[in-house]
């Protein structure tokens, strides 16, 4: 089912509809009207009927802009560090990468030099590497960019050396031995790229491919290996990250609705561009390469948004080598998903690459009568290296969701509050299965165009468009529970929502020096427009017994609510960021963004047409100190803003909601760079929060303030060969500090004081059972308040998950078990009242088989 935010609105409005028999809900609340912003810019956007995206040419060395490491479909791998370490017989040269595989294409001997060519690789810092006389018998080691990638040259003092090459997780190692008088080369690949739970780079924190150690804000990444092991959707993947909790969407939902650092967030990006349709319909899980989460305000980079955090979904990109995969998944409730993923070059010189993946999902879930009739998804991507300096990527995806029997959530009385009549079955359907159905779809298109001006400067243009259509969405909503505590009042709501979103971002990034100080400068302009048409009609339904439901599809009552609203949000953002390296150990990050946002609202029923414009400046200041290469200490200050549409009773326009965060933390690479840890302390305040006017109950005022403070710890990576882990813990104190209705000091609902997770996997590394792996997960969520009045609580729980798999060569089979001990638990209070408690998924066993060829 679609829009969770709209669900909150409908429930709260319909709850009062029986008492306000004649008036449209909130008819007297001021609405906004329309004034297009920068109309000429939209003419350009309107012509973008198809999308283009960019890739980085493989020989370039300038700093990459957003998603640089995914350019040209992850074919161009970024080398983030080169290390030369003496050994007993020579030296060891290590090329460290954030993600991706380095594969030498060939070697040669010229004089005393051994040369290895590594295609599809770039140096992240843009500087050639040299080590003079690193060991006895070795005169020089150099790594230089070429037209096709990188060239590693090892020059012997008297004769060319010998090399053994092995690929490791996050890098390539060349073990060099001196061999006086021997002009032969021994090249041996001793391993393949291993899956890695540790990520060293993310673009969400700076809009550049920057080491996470150098970003003065908390960033967590759920990489592809974790997604694969957990067979995770976006919603379930986010539970591996500290301070992230479910808000208004169940694990089986197709939308993303979460709380980060105590606050609901609606900041979801795809490849670095905002996509508000994620609140309507998400992205097919088979197209997700990794998930990045930036904690705290991010308006300095992405404009208007909630203060808790930002989610960036990185999609799969084309591969240079041919790749074909088929897989099939089925669970114990009968939900099935056949899927495919194919990629490779389209021409001989490999300048045109493609990727196509998709699936169709169908079957049942654990709630009575809820069925997925069909859920098809397809995502084509085309990457074109136009010339040595210019690259273009075109990307699209389409998801359709066809379901029947959609069930509402459950009342608190009988689930988390004792009911004298007993406990409600968590799989009961309290809707009208014969009447409720959903037919909805979303189409997304985009391009990314990047041009390298020289070795230090690059320009980038990127566009993303998303178009959501609700063809049919009939939903049953609870209105109230009668005094017998078993009779539930209901309404049947027909929803018709269309949402179109356009984002155009143009930026330039480059590096330069002022004396001994290094700068990486990012400057950009972003235009965005969102059109939302929101229509609904609500009718009474016959009440239903929550303990013994009898459905009455023929008894739809009279209309109680009708809505027909069109809104438009236009925004212009101008931003700049400078990453200033005073020394190798000290980095200052300065950034600021100025936004103009115009919000219009046209209510066809209330016959209002109003407009409001807001302006805001959002800064970020951060300092990073690295006492060693593997440890960084950081502190930062950042702000966010979110436009608020409407007026007070006296006619004053609402000011933008603001978020202000102070954060201190430490990040470290441990166990010889195999394990990454991030410890953060934060203080986040949300101001200008709307709260009910105590003197005029149908209006709101902006006296609200909420504050969230806490400690978060995230650890991920490899403990021992074959043993990977991702773990988190959060201590969060989120409370109301000022409000006209709710008591100061009340805890924000759905926010536990304590939460944590542990997921660990071990794979046998040798013997006849090599490739056999086992995994175990524990997910703990403490007690949470169910509403802002703090009148009831959701109990704490510990959910256990399990995994067993076997992979050999191109074959993989795995079994995932969610809720291993089949406990009853509750994910969230959907709308902060006692009528919509979301039950957790019971014991679920899924089997998956995949084959690459």
C-alpha positions in Angstrom: 0.0 0.0 0.0 1.2 3.5 -0.8 1.8 6.7 1.1 2.4 6.2 4.8 2.3 10.0 5.4 -1.1 10.2 3.8 -2.2 7.2 6.0 -1.4 9.3 9.1 -3.4 12.2 7.7 -6.4 10.0 6.8 -6.5 8.3 10.2 -6.3 11.4 12.2 -8.9 13.2 10.0 -11.4 10.4 9.8 -11.2 9.9 13.5 -12.9 13.2 14.0 -15.2 12.9 10.9 -18.2 11.4 12.8 -18.1 14.4 15.1 -17.7 16.9 12.3 -20.5 15.6 10.2 -20.9 18.6 7.9 -17.4 20.0 7.5 -14.6 18.8 5.3 -11.7 18.0 7.4 -9.4 21.0 8.1 -11.5 22.9 5.7 -10.7 26.1 7.6 -7.0 25.4 7.6 -5.2 27.8 5.3 -3.8 26.1 2.2 -1.2 27.3 -0.2 -1.5 28.4 -3.8 0.7 28.4 -6.8 3.5 30.5 -8.2 5.9 28.7 -10.5 9.6 29.2 -9.7 12.0 29.7 -12.5 9.6 28.7 -15.3 12.2 28.7 -17.9 14.2 26.0 -16.1 11.2 23.8 -16.1 10.9 24.1 -19.9 14.2 22.4 -20.1 13.2 19.7 -17.5 10.0 19.1 -19.3 11.8 18.1 -22.4 13.8 15.4 -20.6 11.6 12.5 -21.6 14.4 10.0 -21.3 17.4 9.9 -19.1 21.1 10.0 -19.2 23.8 9.3 -16.6 27.5 9.5 -16.6 30.6 7.5 -16.1 34.1 8.4 -15.4 36.7 7.8 -18.1 39.1 5.2 -17.0 42.3 7.3 -17.3 41.1 10.3 -15.4 42.6 11.2 -12.1 40.7 14.2 -10.9 38.4 13.9 -7.9 35.2 12.1 -8.9 31.9 13.8 -8.3 28.9 11.9 -7.0 29.1 8.2 -7.4 32.5 8.3 -9.1 33.3 4.8 -8.0 30.2 3.5 -9.7 30.9 5.3 -13.0 30.8 3.2 -16.1 29.2 0.5 -14.0 31.8 0.0 -11.5 34.2 -0.9 -14.3 36.4 2.1 -13.3 37.7 1.1 -9.9 39.2 3.8 -7.7 42.5 3.1 -6.1 42.4 5.0 -2.8 45.9 4.1 -1.5 49.1 2.6 -2.7 51.4 0.9 -0.2 54.9 -0.5 -0.7 56.2 -2.7 2.1 59.6 -4.4 2.2 59.6 -8.2 2.5 62.4 -10.8 3.0 62.8 -11.3 -0.7 61.8 -7.9 -2.1 58.7 -5.7 -1.7 55.0 -6.0 -1.6 53.0 -3.5 -3.6 49.3 -3.1 -2.5 46.7 -1.2 -4.4 43.8 -0.6 -2.1 40.3 0.0 -3.4 37.0 1.1 -1.9 35.0 -1.4 -4.0 35.5 -3.3 -7.1 37.9 -5.8 -8.6 41.4 -5.0 -10.0 42.5 -7.4 -12.7 45.8 -7.0 -14.6 45.3 -7.4 -18.3 48.9 -8.1 -19.2 52.6 -7.7 -18.2 55.8 -7.0 -20.0 59.5 -6.6 -19.3 61.4 -3.5 -20.6 65.0 -3.5 -19.6 65.1 -3.9 -15.9 61.5 -2.9 -15.5 58.5 -5.2 -14.9 55.3 -3.5 -16.1 51.8 -4.6 -15.2 48.8 -3.0 -17.0 45.6 -2.7 -14.9 42.6 -1.5 -17.0 39.6 0.3 -15.7 41.2 1.8 -12.7 41.9 5.3 -11.5 43.9 7.0 -8.7 41.4 8.6 -6.3 43.8 11.4 -5.3 44.7 12.2 -8.9 48.5 12.0 -8.2 50.9 9.5 -9.7 52.8 7.4 -7.1 56.5 6.7 -6.7 58.7 4.9 -4.2 62.5 5.2 -4.7 64.8 2.4 -3.5 62.0 0.8 -1.4 64.1 -2.4 -0.8 67.4 -3.9 -1.7 67.4 -4.8 -5.4 64.4 -2.6 -6.2 65.3 0.8 -7.6 61.8 2.2 -8.2 58.1 1.4 -7.9 55.7 3.7 -9.7 51.9 3.8 -10.4 50.9 6.0 -13.2 47.6 6.7 -15.0 47.3 5.7 -18.6 44.6 6.1 -21.3 43.2 2.7 -20.3 43.7 2.6 -16.6 46.9 2.3 -14.5 50.4 1.1 -15.1 52.5 -0.4 -12.3 56.2 -0.3 -13.0 58.7 -2.1 -10.8 62.3 -1.4 -11.8 65.0 -3.8 -10.5 68.5 -2.5 -9.6 70.2 -5.0 -11.8 67.5 -7.2 -13.4 63.7 -7.3 -13.8 62.0 -8.7 -10.7 59.5 -11.5 -10.5 55.9 -10.9 -9.3 53.1 -12.9 -7.8 49.7 -11.2 -8.0 46.8 -11.9 -5.7 43.5 -10.2 -5.4 42.3 -9.5 -1.9 39.2 -8.0 -0.4 39.4 -4.3 -1.3 42.6 -4.5 -3.3 45.4 -6.1 -5.4 48.7 -7.2 -4.0 51.9 -7.7 -6.1 54.6 -9.6 -4.2 57.9 -8.7 -5.9 61.0 -10.8 -5.6 64.4 -9.8 -7.0 65.8 -12.2 -9.5 69.2 -11.0 -10.8 69.9 -12.0 -14.4 66.4 -13.5 -14.9 64.3 -11.7 -17.4 61.2 -13.9 -16.9 58.0 -12.9 -15.2 56.0 -15.2 -13.0 52.4 -14.0 -12.8 50.0 -16.0 -10.6 46.5 -14.9 -9.5 46.0 -16.7 -6.2 42.5 -15.6 -5.4 39.4 -13.7 -6.5 37.8 -10.6 -5.1 36.2 -11.5 -1.8 32.9 -10.1 -0.6 33.5 -7.5 2.0 31.3 -6.2 4.8 33.5 -3.1 5.2 33.1 0.0 3.1 35.7 2.8 3.0 34.1 5.3 0.8 30.7 6.9 0.4 29.4 9.8 -1.7 26.4 10.8 0.4 28.5 12.8 2.9 30.2 15.2 0.5 28.8 14.6 -3.0 32.3 13.4 -3.8 34.0 10.0 -3.6 35.6 10.7 -0.2 37.0 8.3 2.4 34.6 7.9 5.2 37.4 8.6 7.6 37.6 12.2 6.2 33.9 13.1 6.5 33.1 15.0 9.7 29.7 13.3 10.1 28.5 9.8 10.8 28.1 7.7 7.7 27.2 4.0 7.5 27.1 1.8 4.5 25.3 -1.5 4.0 27.3 -3.1 1.1 26.2 -5.6 -1.5 27.6 -8.6 0.5 25.3 -7.9 3.4 22.3 -7.4 1.2 23.0 -10.7 -0.4 23.6 -12.6 2.8 20.4 -11.3 4.4 18.4 -11.4 1.2 17.4 -7.9 2.3 14.9 -5.4 1.2 15.8 -1.7 1.7 13.6 -1.6 4.9 15.3 -4.7 6.4 18.8 -3.5 5.3 18.5 -0.3 7.3 18.1 -2.2 10.5 21.8 -3.0 10.5 22.5 0.7 11.2 22.5 2.3 14.6 19.7 4.7 15.4 17.4 3.7 12.5 14.0 2.4 13.4 10.8 1.5 11.6 8.2 4.3 11.6 5.2 3.8 9.4 6.0 0.9 7.1 6.2 -2.8 7.9 9.0 -5.0 6.6 6.7 -6.3 3.9 5.8 -2.8 2.7 7.1 -1.4 -0.7 7.7 2.0 0.7 10.5 3.3 3.0 9.5 5.0 6.2 12.0 5.1 9.0 13.2 7.2 11.9 16.8 8.3 12.1 18.2 9.8 15.4 14.7 10.1 16.8 13.0 11.9 13.8 10.9 10.7 10.9 12.8 11.3 7.7 11.6 11.7 4.1 15.1 12.2 2.6 15.7 9.3 0.2 18.1 9.7 -2.7 18.8 7.5 -5.7 22.5 7.8 -6.8 22.7 11.2 -5.0 19.4 12.8 -6.3 16.3 13.3 -4.2 13.4 11.0 -5.0 10.2 11.8 -3.0 8.3 8.9 -4.7 10.0 6.6 -2.2 7.1 7.5 0.1 4.8 6.0 -2.5 6.6 3.0 -4.0 10.2 2.0 -3.5 12.9 0.4 -5.7 13.2 -3.2 -6.7 15.7 -4.9 -4.3 17.6 -6.7 -7.0 18.8 -3.3 -8.4 20.4 -2.1 -5.1 24.2 -2.2 -5.1 24.5 -0.7 -1.6 22.8 1.7 0.8 24.5 4.7 2.3 23.1 6.6 5.4 24.3 10.0 6.4 23.2 10.8 10.0 21.9 14.3 10.9 21.1 17.4 8.8 22.2 17.3 5.1 20.6 20.5 3.7 24.1 21.8 2.9 24.2 19.3 0.1 20.7 18.2 -0.7 18.4 21.2 0.2 15.1 20.9 1.9 14.8 17.9 4.1 14.3 16.4 7.6 17.0 16.7 10.2 17.4 13.1 11.2 19.4 11.8 8.3 19.5 11.0 4.6 19.4 7.6 2.8 21.3 7.2 -0.5 20.4 4.1 -2.6 23.2 3.3 -5.1 21.9 1.2 -8.0 23.8 -1.5 -9.9 25.7 -0.3 -12.9 27.0 -1.9 -16.1 30.0 -4.2 -16.1 32.9 -4.3 -18.6 33.1 -8.1 -18.5 30.0 -10.2 -19.6 27.9 -11.2 -16.6 24.7 -13.3 -16.5 22.8 -14.4 -13.5 19.5 -16.1 -12.8 18.0 -16.6 -9.3 14.8 -17.8 -7.8 13.5 -17.2 -4.3 10.5 -18.7 -2.5 9.4 -18.5 1.2 7.1 -20.6 3.4 4.1 -18.3 2.8 4.3 -18.9 -1.0 5.9 -15.6 -2.0 8.0 -16.3 -5.0 10.5 -14.1 -7.0 12.3 -15.3 -10.1 14.9 -12.7 -11.1 17.7 -12.1 -13.7 20.7 -9.8 -14.0 22.7 -9.4 -17.2 25.5 -7.0 -18.2 28.5 -6.5 -20.5 29.9 -4.6 -23.4 27.8 -3.8 -26.6 30.8 -3.1 -28.8 34.4 -4.4 -29.4 36.2 -1.5 -27.8 34.0 -1.7 -24.7 33.0 2.0 -24.7 29.3 1.1 -24.7 28.1 -1.0 -21.8 24.7 -2.2 -20.6 23.0 -3.7 -17.6 19.5 -5.1 -17.3 18.0 -6.6 -14.2 14.5 -7.4 -13.1 12.1 -9.7 -11.4 8.5 -10.5 -10.9 7.1 -11.2 -7.4 3.9 -13.0 -6.6 2.3 -15.0 -3.8 1.0 -14.6 -0.3 2.3 -13.3 3.1 1.5 -14.0 6.7 -1.6 -11.8 6.9 -4.9 -13.5 6.1 -6.1 -12.8 2.5 -3.3 -10.5 1.6 -2.0 -11.5 -1.8 0.6 -10.1 -4.2 -0.9 -10.8 -7.6 2.1 -9.5 -9.4 5.0 -7.1 -8.7 7.1 -6.8 -11.8 10.3 -4.7 -11.9 12.8 -3.9 -14.6 15.9 -1.6 -14.7 17.9 -1.0 -17.9 21.1 1.0 -17.7 23.4 2.1 -20.6 26.9 3.6 -20.1 28.7 5.3 -22.9 32.3 6.5 -22.9 31.9 9.2 -25.5 35.6 10.0 -25.6 38.6 10.1 -23.2 37.1 13.0 -21.3 33.4 12.6 -21.5 31.1 9.9 -20.2 27.4 9.4 -20.1 25.1 7.0 -18.3 21.4 6.6 -19.0 19.3 4.9 -16.4 15.6 3.9 -15.9 13.5 1.6 -13.8 9.9 0.6 -13.5 8.0 -1.0 -10.6 4.4 -2.0 -10.6 2.6 -3.2 -7.4 -0.6 -5.2 -7.8 -2.0 -6.5 -4.5 -5.4 -7.6 -3.1 -6.8 -7.9 0.4 -4.6 -5.2 2.0 -5.1 -5.2 5.7 -5.0 -2.3 8.1 -2.8 -2.3 11.2 -4.1 -3.5 14.5 -5.5 -1.7 17.6 -3.3 -1.3 20.6 -5.9 -2.8 22.9 -5.5 -6.5 22.4 -1.9 -6.3 21.1 0.3 -4.1 23.3 -2.4 -3.2 25.8 -4.3 -5.8 27.7 -7.9 -6.5 26.5 -10.3 -8.4 28.7 -11.6 -10.2 25.6 -8.1 -11.7 24.9 -5.3 -11.2 22.4 -5.8 -10.3 18.8 -4.3 -12.7 16.3 -1.4 -10.9 14.6 -2.3 -12.4 11.2 -5.9 -11.3 11.3 -7.2 -9.1 8.5 -9.5 -6.3 9.9 -10.2 -4.8 6.5 -12.5 -5.9 3.7 -10.5 -8.4 1.6 -13.0 -8.4 -1.3 -12.9 -4.6 -1.6 -9.3 -3.6 -0.8 -6.8 -3.7 -3.7 -3.8 -1.7 -4.9 -2.7 -1.0 -8.5 0.2 1.4 -8.5 3.3 2.0 -10.5 6.4 4.2 -10.5 8.7 5.0 -13.5 12.1 6.6 -12.9 14.5 8.0 -15.5 17.8 9.8 -15.2 21.1 10.7 -16.8 24.6 11.5 -15.5 26.9 13.4 -17.8 30.5 14.1 -16.7 33.3 15.9 -18.6 36.9 16.1 -17.4 38.3 19.6 -18.1 41.9 18.6 -17.1 43.6 16.5 -14.5 42.2 18.6 -11.7 38.8 19.8 -12.7 35.6 18.1 -13.9 32.0 19.2 -14.5 28.9 17.2 -14.1 25.2 17.4 -15.0 22.7 14.9 -13.7 18.9 14.6 -13.9 16.4 12.4 -12.2 12.7 12.2 -12.8 10.2 10.0 -11.0 6.5 9.5 -11.9 4.2 7.7 -9.6 0.6 6.8 -10.5 -2.0 5.3 -8.2 -4.3 3.5 -10.6 -6.4 1.9 -7.9 -5.9 2.1 -4.1 -8.8 1.1 -1.9 -7.9 0.8 1.7 -9.7 0.0 5.0 -8.8 2.4 7.8 -9.7 2.0 11.5 -11.6 4.9 13.1 -12.1 3.8 16.7 -12.7 1.0 19.1 -16.0 0.9 21.0 -16.3 0.5 24.7 -16.8 -3.3 24.4 -13.2 -3.3 23.3 -13.9 -5.7 20.4 -16.0 -3.7 17.9 -13.8 -1.6 15.5 -15.3 1.3 13.5 -13.9 1.5 10.0 -13.9 3.5 6.8 -13.2 2.5 3.2 -11.0 5.0 1.4 -10.4 5.2 -2.3 -7.2 7.0 -2.9 -6.0 8.5 -6.2 -2.5 10.0 -6.0 -0.2 11.2 -8.8 3.3 12.5 -8.0 5.9 13.8 -10.4 9.4 14.7 -9.3 12.2 16.4 -11.3 15.7 17.2 -10.1 18.4 18.8 -12.2 21.8 19.2 -10.6 24.9 20.8 -12.2 28.2 21.0 -10.4 31.9 21.5 -10.9 34.5 19.8 -8.7 38.3 20.3 -8.6 41.4 20.4 -6.6 43.9 23.2 -6.2 46.5 24.4 -3.8 47.0 27.7 -1.9 50.6 27.4 -0.8 51.0 24.2 1.2 47.2 23.9 1.7 45.2 21.5 -0.5 41.6 22.2 -1.5 38.9 20.1 -3.0 36.2 22.4 -4.1 32.6 21.6 -5.0 30.2 24.2 -6.4 26.7 23.4 -7.7 23.2 24.6 -8.6 20.2 22.3 -8.1 16.7 22.8 -9.5 13.8 20.7 -8.3 10.0 20.5 -8.8 7.5 18.2 -7.2 3.8 18.0 -8.4 1.4 16.2 -6.2 -2.3 15.5 -7.0 -4.0 13.9 -4.0 -7.6 12.8 -4.2 -9.5 10.6 -1.9 -13.1 9.6 -1.0 -13.9 7.9 2.3 -17.1 6.0 3.2 -18.2 4.3 6.4 -17.9 0.5 6.5 -19.8 -1.7 8.8 -18.0 -2.3 12.2 -16.0 -5.5 12.6 -15.3 -7.8 15.5 -11.5 -7.8 16.0 -11.6 -11.3 17.6 -14.1 -12.9 15.2 -14.2 -10.9 12.0 -17.1 -11.2 9.7 -16.7 -9.3 6.4 -19.5 -7.3 4.8 -18.3 -6.1 1.4 -21.9 -5.2 0.4 -22.5 -2.8 3.3 -20.5 0.3 2.3 -22.0 3.3 4.0 -22.3 7.0 3.2 -19.5 9.3 2.3 -17.8 11.1 5.2 -14.8 12.7 3.6 -13.7 13.9 0.2 -10.4 15.6 -0.8 -9.0 17.0 -4.0 -5.8 18.9 -3.6 -3.0 19.8 -6.0 0.3 21.0 -4.6 3.6 22.1 -6.2 7.0 22.6 -4.6 9.7 24.4 -6.6 13.1 24.9 -5.2 16.4 26.4 -6.3 19.6 25.6 -4.3 23.1 27.1 -4.7 25.8 25.3 -2.8 29.5 25.2 -2.2 31.8 23.0 -0.2 35.6 23.2 0.3 37.5 20.2 1.8 40.7 21.9 3.1 43.7 19.8 3.9 46.0 21.9 6.0 48.2 18.8 6.5 47.8 15.1 5.8 46.4 14.9 9.4 44.1 18.0 9.6 41.1 18.6 7.3 38.5 21.4 7.5 35.2 20.9 5.7 33.3 24.2 5.1 30.0 24.2 3.2 26.9 26.3 2.7 23.8 26.2 0.7 21.2 28.9 0.0 17.7 27.6 -1.0 14.6 29.3 -2.2 11.5 27.1 -2.0 8.0 28.0 -3.2 5.0 25.9 -2.2 1.6 26.2 -3.8 -1.6 24.5 -2.9 -4.9 24.4 -4.8 -7.8 22.8 -2.9 -10.6 22.2 -5.4 -13.2 21.5 -2.6 -12.3 24.3 -0.3 -11.7 26.5 -3.3 -8.5 28.0 -2.0 -5.5 28.8 -4.0 -2.5 30.1 -2.1 1.3 30.4 -2.3 4.2 30.6 0.1 7.9 31.1 -0.5 10.7 30.5 2.0 14.4 31.2 1.9 17.1 29.5 4.1 20.8 29.2 4.4 22.1 25.9 5.6 25.8 25.7 6.7 28.0 22.8 7.7 31.4 23.2 9.5 33.5 20.1 10.3 37.0 19.4 11.4 38.8 16.0 11.0 42.0 15.2 12.7 43.9 12.0 11.9 46.5 11.1 14.5 47.3 8.1 12.3 46.3 6.8 8.9 43.7 4.5 10.4 42.1 6.8 13.0 40.2 10.1 12.7 38.6 12.3 15.3 35.9 14.7 14.1 33.5 17.3 15.1 30.8 19.1 13.1 28.0 21.6 13.2 25.2 21.3 10.6 21.7 22.7 9.9 18.6 21.6 7.9 15.4 23.2 6.8 12.0 22.0 5.7 9.4 24.3 4.3 6.1 24.5 6.2 3.0 25.3 4.2 0.1 27.2 5.9 -0.8 30.0 8.2 -1.7 30.6 11.8 -5.1 31.8 12.9 -3.9 35.4 12.7 -2.7 34.9 9.1 1.1 34.7 9.8 2.9 32.3 7.4 4.7 29.4 8.9 8.4 29.6 9.0 10.6 26.7 7.8 11.2 24.0 10.3 14.9 24.0 11.2 17.3 21.3 12.5 20.5 22.0 14.2 23.1 19.3 15.1 26.4 19.2 17.0 28.3 15.9 16.6 31.6 14.6 17.9 33.0 11.2 16.9 35.9 8.9 16.2 36.3 6.5 13.3 38.9 3.8 13.0 40.2 1.1 10.7 41.0 -1.9 12.9 42.6 -5.4 12.4 44.9 -4.2 9.6 42.1 -2.3 7.8 39.7 -5.2 7.8 37.3 -3.8 10.4 35.8 -0.3 10.5 34.2 1.3 13.6 32.4 4.6 14.1 31.5 6.0 17.5 29.4 9.2 17.5 28.0 11.6 20.1 25.2 13.9 18.8 22.9 16.6 20.0 20.1 17.3 17.5 17.4 19.9 17.9 14.3 20.4 15.8 12.6 23.8 16.0 9.6 25.6 14.5 7.6 22.3 14.9 3.9 22.7 14.2 1.7 22.2 17.2 -2.1 22.7 17.8 -3.1 26.2 18.7 -4.6 26.0 22.2 -6.9 28.9 21.5 -8.1 27.8 18.0 -8.1 24.0 17.8 -8.4 23.8 14.0 -5.2 25.9 13.5 -1.6 25.4 14.3 1.2 27.5 15.7 5.0 27.1 15.6 6.0 26.9 19.2 7.1 23.3 19.1 10.7 22.1 19.8 12.0 18.6 20.0 15.5 17.4 20.9 17.3 14.1 20.4 20.7 13.3 22.0 22.6 10.1 22.0 25.5 7.8 21.4 25.9 5.5 18.4 28.4 2.8 17.6 28.7 0.9 14.3 31.2 -1.8 13.5 31.6 -3.7 10.2 34.1 -5.8 8.4 36.2 -9.0 8.7 37.3 -10.3 12.0 39.2 -13.4 10.6 39.4 -14.8 7.1 35.9 -15.8 6.2 34.3 -14.3 9.3 32.4 -11.1 8.7 30.3 -9.0 11.0 28.1 -5.9 10.9 26.9 -4.6 14.3 25.4 -1.5 15.9 24.2 0.0 19.1 22.3 3.2 19.8 21.4 5.1 23.0 18.8 7.7 22.1 17.1 10.3 24.3 14.4 11.9 22.1 11.9 14.2 23.8 9.6 17.1 23.5 11.1 20.2 24.9 8.4 22.8 24.0 4.8 22.2 23.0 1.3 23.7 23.5 -0.4 20.4 23.7 1.9 17.6 24.8 3.8 17.7 28.1 7.4 18.8 27.9 9.7 15.9 28.6 7.5 13.3 26.8 9.4 10.9 24.7 8.9 10.9 20.9 6.9 7.8 19.8 8.6 4.8 18.1 12.0 5.8 19.5 13.6 3.3 21.8 16.2 4.4 24.4 18.3 1.4 23.6 18.6 -0.6 20.3 21.2 -2.7 18.6 21.9 -5.3 16.1 24.5 -8.0 15.3 24.8 -10.0 12.1 27.7 -12.3 11.6 28.6 -14.8 8.9 31.4 -17.4 8.7 32.4 -19.3 5.5 34.6 -22.3 5.5 37.8 -21.4 3.6 39.2 -24.8 2.7 38.5 -28.6 2.6 35.7 -30.5 0.9 33.1 -28.1 2.4 34.8 -25.0 1.2 32.1 -22.4 0.4 29.7 -23.5 3.1 28.6 -20.6 5.2 26.6 -19.9 8.3 25.1 -16.7 9.6 23.3 -15.5 12.8 21.6 -12.2 13.4 20.2 -10.6 16.6 18.1 -7.4 16.4 17.2 -5.7 19.6 14.7 -2.9 20.0 13.8 -1.5 23.4 10.5 -0.2 24.7 9.0 2.6 22.7 6.2 5.1 23.4 3.2 4.6 21.2 2.1 8.2 21.0 3.2 11.7 21.9 1.0 11.7 25.1 3.0 8.6 26.2 -0.2 6.8 27.2 1.0 3.3 26.1 4.2 1.5 25.1 5.3 -1.0 22.6 7.3 -3.7 24.3 10.9 -4.5 23.7 12.0 -7.5 21.6 15.0 -9.5 20.4 14.5 -11.0 17.0 16.9 -13.8 15.8 17.7 -14.5 12.2 19.7 -17.3 10.6 21.5 -18.2 7.4 23.0 -21.2 5.8 24.5 -21.1 2.3 26.8 -23.0 -0.1 28.6 -21.4 -3.0 31.1 -22.9 -5.4 32.3 -21.3 -8.6 29.2 -19.7 -10.1 26.5 -21.5 -8.1 25.0 -20.3 -4.8 22.1 -21.7 -2.7 21.0 -20.2 0.6 18.3 -20.5 3.2 17.4 -17.4 5.3 15.3 -17.7 8.4 13.7 -14.5 9.9 12.4 -14.6 13.4 14.0 -17.9 14.2 12.1 -18.5 17.4 8.8 -17.2 16.1 8.3 -14.5 18.7 5.4 -12.0 18.7 6.7 -8.5 18.4 5.6 -5.1 17.1 7.5 -2.9 14.7 5.9 0.5 15.2 2.9 2.6 16.0 2.1 3.8 12.5 0.5 7.1 13.2 1.2 7.8 16.8 -2.3 6.7 18.1 -3.7 3.5 19.5 -5.4 2.2 16.3 -2.5 1.3 14.1 0.1 -1.0 15.6 2.3 -2.8 13.0 2.9 -6.5 13.9 6.3 -8.0 13.1 6.7 -10.8 10.7 6.5 -14.3 12.2 8.9 -17.2 11.5 9.7 -16.9 7.8 11.9 -19.3 5.8 13.1 -18.4 2.4 15.2 -20.4 -0.1 17.2 -18.9 -2.9 19.2 -20.5 -5.7 21.3 -18.4 -8.1 23.6 -19.3 -11.0 26.0 -17.1 -12.8 27.2 -18.0 -16.3 
